Amino acid sequence: MASRKEGTGSTATSSSSAGGAVGKGKGKGGSGDSAVKQVQIDGLVILKIIKHYQEEGQGTEVVQGVLLGLVVEDRLEITNCFPFPQHTEDDAEFDEVQYQMEMMRSLRHVNIDHLHVGWYQSTYYGSFVTRALLDSQFSYQHAIEESVVLIYDPIKTAQGSLSLKAYRLTPKLMEVCKEKDFSPEALKKASITFEHMFEEVPIVIKNSHLINVLMWELEKKSAVADKHELLSLASSNHLGKNLQLLMDRVDEMSQDIIKYNTYMRNTSKQQQQKHQYQQRRQQENMQRQSRGEPPLPEEDLSKLFKPHQAPPRMDSLLIAGQINTYCQNIKEFTAQNLGKLFMAQALQEYNN
């Protein structure tokens, strides 16, 4: 990654920033090894992501694209992006890798930052903790250590606050994915839980001074919007939809727990059968020895008692992580509604 000197412009911390734990990576653009502690995004990139979803994203349809930029010390600067085109199964000749290479080559010809630093994806009510996202981010982060995935939530953004978050895989999960061993023993040995799968990196939105002046002028010319609807006590379907999705994930988790409990019962039953077989074998050998007969030859118990295959636990961790995301969304939404209810109660008591 090439580095670049600081450009003039003002920065503003995004409302979606959160002080999550930040894993360590090698900053190829800075001096020595450094961690990506901050993601700086140009305002134009955010507008492109929003425009991409408005043009091609409908309902549960997910849009994706490539992030371009630079690494400066411990900061990842995202200065440009371009979308993945929508194509159907009939477009068998479409090559995504070739498309990306041609786009980056064209950007380089017009002297625009063309270095690959990650990708972005939209989400439907926060439903992004999936195996597909895990595999994609692992591929990106394995090839480009500083890469991140930006998650854009258009539904939450439509309610008045920009929802854009940057995630990376934790070093522990990267090691597990490299080994490709998702058995219960491997995850237990690595101390992997749903809380230690993804790490959130704080986001800072940057605009140049000219853009800030333009926005200030547009704000003066625009009509004053009626913001009384923000004080409405009626709950939208946002809470109900999150609760429905949460119940669906809880049902999936329950089914997964049943499968794991069945595996544990079968394994325990097999261990008892193996122990009983060994005891019978030992008694038979003692009887043969008392009669002066040679003992029975030893047999391979692994062939007689084939071990049951343990169900993969990665899916359970992803479901648990998605449940945690839904709970956080519900917590944020209910906190706002409760605040309005307490405020309405205080006003009513004051008027009375």
Salt bridges, closest charged atoms under 4 A:
GLU6 OE2 - ARG75 NH2 1.91
GLU55 OE2 - LYS51 NZ 2.47
GLU56 OE1 - HIS52 NE2 3.31
GLU77 OE1 - ARG4 NH2 2.46
GLU77 OE2 - ARG75 NH2 2.85
GLU96 OE2 - HIS87 NE2 3.82
ASP113 OD2 - ARG4 NH1 3.31
ASP135 OD1 - ARG131 NE 3.43
GLU146 OE1 - LYS28 NZ 3.80
GLU175 OE2 - LYS178 NZ 3.98
GLU199 OE2 - ARG168 NE 3.65
ASP226 OD1 - HIS228 NE2 3.68
GLU252 OE2 - ARG249 NH2 2.75
ASP256 OD2 - ARG313 NH1 3.42
GLU293 OE1 - ARG288 NH1 3.58
GLU293 OE1 - ARG291 NH2 3.41
GLU299 OE2 - ARG281 NH2 3.50
ASP315 OD1 - ARG131 NH1 3.56
GLU332 OE1 - LYS156 NZ 3.43
